[in-house]
Amino acid sequence: MIDRARASFKANRFPALAHLRKSRSTYRSTNGLRNDAMASLETSLAEYIGSKMPDITVVRVDQLEQISGGASRQTYRFRVSYQHGGEHRERRLILRRDPTQSLIDTDRRTEFSAYKAFFGTDVPVPEVLWLEDDPRHLGSPFFIGAEMSGFEASPARMLLPPYAQHHQKLGEQKWSILGAISAKDPRNLGLVGPMEWVEPDQCWKRELDYWEGVINSDELIPQPIVRAAIRWLRRNPPPPAQKISVVHGDFRTGNFLFDEQGKIHGILDWEMAHLGDPLEDLGWGLNRVWCWAQNDRRGGLLPRDEAIAIWRKASGLKADPDALHWWELFNCVKGQAIWISSAHAWETGENKDPILVVASWTPMNSQDRAMLELMGHLK
């Protein structure tokens, strides 16, 4: 079970902020030059994969590249080649490794379990292969999965040809896939255990307590708007969840892979996955800060009402307006907590990645405006 108590929030879900700082550009090493550490990692990866696949020989790892961004887990892509049954074979893989000294720790088993549970279902995800807790292999715990290559994820690129003509198609798939996630029984997926169970009437309180705790811990300057939102949320709690679902935690444009024909191929970034109210995911995806095109199309794809209607049809669930309004405002608080934490990490020197400055500065005004709008103070 993941400990979700107030005292341990930094050890569990706060570090999943990392995927909101993500840039999918790659680099080899400092100044673009390969170094001994990368070569050593290639050798260690080849040895590990050989140990997990005893029927293969002549195992070689090359083309190792680190995907930049993120503080909770280092991400690399690489090629493995080997001999099997007298034939030469190759495969592109992804390594997700815990840093030896991380900003904070995430539960890699939760993320791995989510990918494993949804693989092969109507929710497209990459295949994961091995989860390893023993640090002796690569210096820290890690997991390895298949790379889904040749696709795009950038919201900015989605606004340009040839992707721009497929917004309707992408939006219909996006919200249908979220509906499919919401509809599934986490017991049947084997995710009760890897993810902590929560009673339907406690979903809202657990989440609000958690993210308010993040703000209390990391706030650098007073945040009157988010504090007003928190007070409103506590005075007006939502009804109990209509069912307990798997909540992705960051289901938005930018966290799925799509092609030039407008087909979604993979849902990524399950670091904040947990069990809870399915309206939490819906409300997060509707957050106005994800209106990338500076219009009312949520996630840059579809109008709000159309997105909700697609989710309702796919999930078979209700989207009670008052309950959804609560979760939309809550997700503004959650978003602001993430930006506040990014600022705190930079200011205190925990992480000096310049992307944290952008992540903390740019969205905070937009998030404040979204909260004011939802509370009826911004027309």
PyMOL commands that set and color helices and strands:
alter all, ss='L'
color gray80, all
select helices_A, chain A and resi 6-11+14-21+30-32+36-52+108-118+155-158+164-183+200-218+224-235+278-285+288-290+304-315+321-347+355-374
alter helices_A, ss='H'
color red, helices_A
select strands_A, chain A and resi 26-27+57-67+74-84+87-97+128-132+142-146+245-247+256-258+264-267+274-276+297-298+302-303
alter strands_A, ss='S'
color yellow, strands_A
deselect
rebuild
show_as cartoon
